[in-house]
Amino acid sequence: MKNGFVKQAAILAGASLFVRLMGFFYRVPLTAVLGDEGNAFYGSAYQVYAFALNLSSVFMIAAVSRLTSERIALGQYKNAHRLFGTAMMFSVVLGVVGSLVMFFGADVIVRVFRFPEGTFYAVRAVSPAVFIVSMLTVFRGYFQGMKTTMPTAVSQVVEQIFNVGFSLWLAFLFFDAADGFTRRYSAAGATGGTAIAALAALVVVVLIYLKVASVLKKRADDDESEYKESRRTQLKIIVRTAFPMVIGLSIFSIANILDTGMANSRIMASGAFSEEEVNVMIGQFHGKFVLLTTLPVSLSMALSMAVIPEISASHITMDADAVKAKTNLALKLSMMLSVPAAVGLAVLADPILALLFPMHPDGGWLLRWGAVSIVFLGIVHVVTGVLQGLGHIKLPVLGVFFGVLVKLPINYYLMAVPNINILGAVISTIACFVVAAAINLFFLKKYTGILPEIAGTFAKPIIASSGMGFVCFFVYRLLHMVAGNAVATLGALGFGGASYVVFMVLVRGFGERELASLSIPTKVRRWLIFK
């Protein structure tokens, strides 16, 4: 297992961590230019972009990954290679349609979903990226189906480097400090940089593919298996596999879009805030709460993406023990990362925002309330990956659907309360993920017989993280008496991280199986097991 999905997940997680950290660095100067109001334009456009991707291409990563790994596990290399071409043609058609709808329908989209008016320009600027990403996702899914996440990781890093550079440059290019109206043009420049970055990532994966294309073609030509799939058959399989994924992803995207639209209508309905104040709240929600909570979640997403082909391969060869071991390992690793991240973010919410956004530090209360969503979304991602890998593609959709059914009425009622306002979106997000996680775990138990170990997977990380939270709180207070916020925050994070490891050792939270799957020196591993 050491060279299996944990290694591939580590590659994706490392790339995701780098990408998210770069995202933080570039959002600091970007927020200085856009402000919370400009972040509302940027964040709203990004929700539309994410929705278009979910409808047209994002599902291709999981679908192509799963279908490719199944064919390779059966030795059907020709069918696997043919599937890649079929998926590419299908995805490109969807991508073209998505880009055209976003570009020519931007005005309608903004009016229907009641986005801030300045969102129109940003939606148009990012629309070409939908077509570009439609090709990019098929390449990534194909490589991951062959159990190599390196092309995905490299392209993600390149994509973020270009995104940071061009988004900042274009945002500054269109900004005029004397004219507040130009914030909407700056937001459009920032989203336009996303399209350029996607093109750079596509070039990277194409070059990697061309480098190995002859080997892949030879392997396909040498395949003497009797069963040959037609394009029509493969298209039906792709649609059948992808459709539930599209529904699940789209439901989440629609919920995020409705967060913005309902914030505009329901907070304004309270009569306590101006349009500009509401835009600022939406900017804090997207530019701070969503931004900061997605960093640890991206690590769980990496585990989910890596576990799909591994679970599929083990399932198709009927290795039930391997399926159970990989599932439990993925869940435990996710909780070991998600729980301390949630606690640390909640305890140090205001200091972290003051460190990252010194010119616009407001919004810490959203993080204090909403950090716990990281834990439940981590469960949703990992269990969804397992269920999809086992072929139960429709089941995670039900969890998301009922989660959103709970979310919408909470949004409607809470946002109209003046003292709650945008916090209603945070509370409803937590409720949504709690419901989705519970339903996913129920289906995992019902259809696989697998139920995570409560003590090792949840209780021990929670106990260790609670101790870490106290350390973070007191270290920050002590350091802040003699140093500035930056030193106190970084010091608290450093001491907190070290204390979490110590507390996990004391509660025997690190198991031999988890440590054996990671590249940790033997002496360190023995100390962490604490026998």
PyMOL commands that set and color helices and strands:
alter all, ss='L'
color gray80, all
select helices_A, chain A and resi 5-56+59-73+77-104+106-112+119-126+128-145+150-173+180-221+231-269+275-316+320-347+349-356+364-370+373-389+395-414+423-448+454-482+485-506+512-516+522-529
alter helices_A, ss='H'
color red, helices_A
deselect
rebuild
show_as cartoon
